[in-house]
Amino acid sequence: MTRSLFLTAALLPLGLWAEIKVQDPSKPREGIAVEQARTETGAPITAKTGNDVMSFLTGDRSSGQILSIDPAKGMLFQLADAEQPVLFKTSRINSINLGTTGGGQGGGTRVNLTNGDTLIGTVTEISAEKVVLDTWYAGTLNIERMMVKSISAGQAAAKSIYAGPGDMSGWSRQGNGWSVKDNGLNFDGSYGTIGREVKLPERSLMEFTIEHRGNLQVSAVLYCDNKEASGGNAYMLTFNNNYIQAMRVTTNEGGDTVGHYPMRNGLKSGARIGIYTDKTTKTISIVIDGKVVKSFTDANDFAGKGNIIGFQGQNGQVRVTDVKISPWDGRLPGEEGKAAKEGAANASKTDVCTFANGDIQSGKLKLLKAGIATFTTSFGDLQIPLERVALLELSQEEAEKARKNAGDVELIMQGMGKLTLKLTSLSDGAVQGESENFGKGSFNIKAFNTLRMNIYAERPAEKKSEW
């Protein structure tokens, strides 16, 4: 005979909840165990340690493997140090950093929606009502045209040169300030550097998410020729509580400031940083949470002489996660349609096509099928091959935005995309959900690196524990 009880915060980390079966005290004690987890077909789930990291709203973290989510019951998670999976209340969970790797991108088109989501795939058809997107991770999605803001080709489909970190493999460090834990680079506040070699192209994008506490002083290092990302010939982008500073560093001349940008409200913890570098123009642009904040141009020769990227820490507690290095096509986020907006006075009421060569045409996109767009202009219809199009901005005169739902989650894609949907289940490597943008869908979890939950909830005050 068994009895059920609920563990309190005194027994488990804050935010953790589970029903435990314990033996009747009158019987011989056999230990404590969570009831055997099973799939929807009833088959037992074999417990195994994974690379997922679960973060609670309280700031606590646990590593292991996500097994399933049922919004009505909770999330089943295999903790790294537990024999059986544990059921957690979804209302306590902030996010899961998914340890998925190897998700291909398939297709070179980015569909930007009115609610801020971005879907990646191949656009096969556009009609008056729908935008049809073929994807490797969700099959065919029929997106409501009124929910689409723009369609662009290129960078979204670029494969990552590097994505991590999972462990210290390939990284070299100087000092003991940096370590790798829970799929992130952690800096404890004592001076140190950490770096690794990647094959940096002429145009590159370095992305990472940064969490911090205390007096922030951390630098991202690019195109360095020193394996620990310390000294040598490189560029350093320093982030602190007041400004961003770009510096060129050479072995002969030391450090020299290229420029700086004041941060009036500071850099928020959890910000997503993008560093876009073009060696040919000697320009480095900083993008924070999807917005271009500053571009720096070096008046001298390009300082970087190597393929090392990394980080240098001086102050504060810092955690860097989801580091990605990928090729860049030269266009910055939010600027793809800048020329079109400047050249079409009535852009909100018309569709605007920006060609790959920079030409711009406003009018009405009637149809896209078999790779040919039919674009109506004041002087007649144009038949435009899709490969000649860099950006299509759709009229927003009758645009609508998907409504928010209490059960919405946010999925961050491996290739710069983002998806919001009302979650119905997660099991067997598939995320099931629905959205007013496209209806119901099933998504391969390998397409995503982060699952964010309770996305509209107010976050409590930051916990002051160590990482």
N, C-alpha and C positions, 0 to 999 in steps of 0.2 A: 504494500500500500504506500502511496506517495502523497505528499501534500505540496501545494503550490504556494510560493511567496514571491514578492517583488523585492529585488535588491534596491537599497537606498543609496544616496550619494556617499554615505559613509563607507560603503563596501565597494562601490565601483566608481570610476572616474566620472566627474560631473558631466551630465548629458547622456549617460549610458543607462539603458533600461532593458531589462530582460526578465522573462519568466523562467524560474529555475525549478527543477524537480529534485527534491531531497528525500532521502529514505525516512520512513517512520522511525522515531528514536527507539521504539521497542524492538526494532529489527537490527541485524548487523549492518553497520555503516559501510556503504559501497562507494562513497565519494559523491561529488557534485557534478552534474552534467546537464547541458541544455538538450532538450528533446531533439532527436535526429532530424535534420532538415531533409526535405524531399522536394523534388521537382513537381511541376503541375501534373505530371503523369504518375506520380507516386514513387518514382525511383529515388533511392537515397542519394544525397549529394556527398561526394567524397571531399572531406576537408583537406585543403592544401593552402599553403602560404602564397600570397600574391604580392604584387607591387603597388596596390592601390593604397592611397592615404586618405582617411576620412577625417574631416575637420568639423568640430561642433561649433555651435553658435557661441559657446563659452570661450573658445580658443583652444580647447584640448584637441589632441590629435591621436589617432590610432592607425597603425598600418596593418595590412592584410589583404583580403580580397572580397570585393562585393559579389554576392551571389544572386540576389534578387531584390526587387522592390514591389510591394503591394501597398498602394497608398492607404488602404483600409487597415492593414495589419502592421506594416512597418518595413524596415530594410533588414535583410538577412546578410550579415557580414561575418566573414571568417577572420577573426583576430589572429595575428601572427603567433601569439603565445597561448592560444586556446585550442583545446582538442576538438571542440564542436562549434559550429556557427552560433552567433548571438543575434537576437532580434532587437533592433533599435527603433525608437520612435522617430519618424521622419521629421517631426516638428522641432527636433533638437539639432538637426544636421545643417551645417552651412554648405559644405561642398565635399566632393570626392575627387581627388586627383587620381585619374585613372592611369594605371600602368600599362596602357595599351600601346603597342608599337606595330609598325608595318602596314598601317592603313594607307593604301594608295589613293591618289587623287582622282584619276579618271575624268578627263574633261577639263577644258580650259576656260570656263565661264563662271563669273560671279554674279548671282542674282541678288540685288540689294532690295530688301522689303521696307515698307513704310514704317514698321515697328522697330526697325534697327537690326533685324536679323539679316544674315547673309548665307545663302545656300550655294554650294559649289557643284558643278556638273556640266552637262552639255545641253544647251537649249536647242530643242529639235523643232519647236513650233511656237508661234505666237499668233493668237487670233484676237478678236475683239473682246473675248471673255477670259481666255486662259493664256498662261505661259507654261509650256510643257518642258520640264527639266528631267533629263535622264541622269541618274546617279548610280555609282557602284554600291553605295551604302544604304539606299532606300528605294531602289528601283526607279519607277517613273513617278514624278510628282506633278500634279496638275494644279498650278498656283493661280489664284485669282489675279487677273491682270490689274484690277483696281488696288491690289495690295502690293504691287511692284513699283519701286521707285526708279531703279535703273538696272541696266545689265551691262557688265563690262567683261572684257577678255583679258587673259594674261596672268598677272602675278598670283591670283588666287590658286591657280593649279600647280604652282611650282613645288617640286618635291624638296623636302628639307634635306640639307646637307648634314645637319646634326640636330638631334632632339634629345633632351635629357635634363638633368643627369639621373641615372639610376643608381650608380655607385661611383667610386673614385677611379674606376678604370679609364685610362687616357688622360686623367688630370694630374698636373704637377703643382705643388704649392711651395711657398716660401713662408716660413713661420707656421705657427699653430692656430692662427685665427680662423681659418676656413676648414670646414668639414662637410661631408656629404651625408645627409640623413633624410629619410622619408621623401626620397626623390627631389631633394632640394639642396642648394648650396647654403650653408649656415655660417654666419660670421658672428663671433662672440664679442667683438669690440676691441680686441687686441690686434695690432697691426699685422697684416699678412696679405699675400697675393695668391691667386690660384688661376691656372690657365690650361688650355689644351689646344692642340693643333687641329685645324679643319681646313678644307680646301676652299679658301675664300675666293670668289670670282671677282671680276672687275667691278661689278655692281652687286652689293650684298645687303641683306636684311638680317639684323641681329635683334631678336625679340626675347623678352623675359618679363616675368612678374616679380615685383619687389615689395616685400613687407618689411617694415622697420619700426624700431622703438628707440627713443632717446635722441641724441644729437647726431643726425644722419651725416655721414661722410663716406661715400662709397663711389668707386669709379669703374666704369666699363672700359675694357681695353680691347682694341681692334688692330688687326694687321701688324701684330708685334712679332719680333724675331727672337724673343726670349721665352723659353718654354714655361716659365712660371708667371708670364705676363708682368714682369717687373723690369723696368728699364728698357734698354735696347732702343729700337726704332719703331714707333707706334703712335696711335692716337688714343687719348684718354678723355672720356666723357665723365665728368665728376658731378654727382648729384648730392646736394645737401639740403638743409631746411630752407635756404634762402635763394638759391640760384642753381643753374646748370652751367658748367664751364667746359669748353672744348680746348684741349691742349694738344700740341704736337710735341713729341718727345724723340730726340735723336741722341746717339752716343757721342756725337761731336759737340752739339750745342746745348744739350740738356732740354729742359722744358720751356715752351713758349706758348703763351695764350693765343688761341685763334679767335675766340670770342666767348661771351657769356650771355646768359638770359636770366633775368630776375624772376623768381618764383614768389609772387606776392602772397599766395596762400599756402606755400610749401608744396611738397610732393606727398600726396596721400599714400598711406600704407595700402598695399594691394593694387597699386597702379600697374598697368600693362605698358611697358616701354618698347618702342620700336626705334632702332638706329639704322637709318638708310644711308649707305655709303656709296658714292660714285667716284672711283679712282680717277676716271678720265677728266672729270670736272673739279676734282679735289673738294667735293662738297659732302658734308655730313648733315643729315636732317634728323631731328628728334621728333618722334610722334608719341604722345601720351594719351592712352585710352582712345585711340583712333583719331586724335586731332593733332595736326602739325603745329608744333609750338615754336620751333626755331630751326633755321638752316644756317650752317657755318661753312664758309668757303676759305680754304687755305690759299694765301697769296703766293706761297712758296711751292717747291716741288712736293709731291706726295711723300709724307714722312714714313709711312708704314713700309716695312721691308720684308714682312713675313706673313705667316698664316695662323698665328696664335691669337685666340680670343680668350678673355678672362675677366677677372674682377680684382680690384684692389680695395681693401677695407682699412679705414682709419679710425672711425668712431661709430658708436651706436650698435645695436643688435640688428642684424640684417638677415633676411631669408630670401633667396633668389630661386624661383621655380620656373618650370616650363621654358627652358632656354632653347631657342630654335635659331638655326642659321640656314638661310635659304637664298637662292638667286633672287634678284630684283630686276624688274623690267624698266625702271627709271621713272615710273609714275608714283606720286605720293598719294596716300589716302585722302579723299575729299577734294583733290585737285583735278581728278580725271575730267570732271564736267565744268571746271572753272571757265575755260574759254567759251564753252557752249553757253553758259549763263550770261557771260559778258556780251556775246554776239547775238543772242536772241532775246529781244526785249520782252517778248510774250511767252517765255519758256514754260511757265506754269500751265499755259493753256494749249501748248503744242508739244509734240514729241521732237526731240533733238538728237540728231545722229552726229557723233564725232568720229571721223575717219582715222585710220591708222596713220595717215600722213599729216594729220592736224586739221584738215578741212572740216567745216561744220555746215550742216544743213538742217533747217527746221521744217516741220510739216506734220504728217500723220502716218504712223506706222500701221498699215492696213493688215499686213500678213507677213509671217515668216514661215517658210516651209522649204524642206530640201536644201537648206543652206542659203536660200535667197530671200532677202527682205524686200517687200514691196512698200515703197515709201512715197506717199503722195505729197507733192509740193505745189506751189502756185503756178509752176510751168509744166506740170504733168507728173506722171508716175515714174519713179526710178526703180530699177531692179538692181539691188545691191548685194553682191556676194558677202556672206557673213564674215569671211576672213579679212575683208577690208575694213571692218567696223571695230573701233576701239571701245566705243561707249554708246549705249542707247539710253537716253533719259526720257522716261515716259511722262506724259502729261499728268499733272497732279490735280487737275480741275475737279475730277470726280473720284479722287483717291480716298481710300478708307484704310483704317488701321485696326489690326486685330485687337480685340478687347483682352484685358488682363483677367486671369482666372486664379482662384485661390490655390489650385493645385499645379500651377505652372512651374516648370523647371527650365534651366538654361543649360544648353549643351555647347561647349566650346570645341570647335573642330580642330583637327590636326593641321589643316591648311588655311587658317585665318578666317574660317566661317564661324557663324553663331546661330543657334536655333533655339527658339522658345516654344514650348508646347505643354499642353496639359497632360501630365504623365498618367498613363493607365496601368503600366506594368514595366518591369525590367526583369528579364530572365533569359537564360540560355544564350547570352551574348547579344540580345536584341532589346531595344528600347521601343516600347509601344506608346503612342500618344496621339493627340489630335490638336489641330490648330485651325482657326478661321482662315489662315492663309492658304491651306491646301487640303483640309479635311483630316482623315485618319492616316497614320503612317507607321511603318515599322523600320527602325534604323539600326544598322550594324554598329555596335558599341565601339568597334575598332576605329571608327571615323572620328572619335572624340578623345580629348585628353582631360577634360574636366566636366563634371556634372555639378551644377549649382542648384541648391534647393532653397525653399523659403525665400525666393528672390525679392519679394516685396516686403519681407519682415524687417522690422527695425532691429539693427544689430546692437547687442548690449555693449557696455563699456569694455574696452580692450583689457584682456587678462594680462597680468604682469609676470607670467611664468617664463622660464627659460625655454628656448626652442630645443 
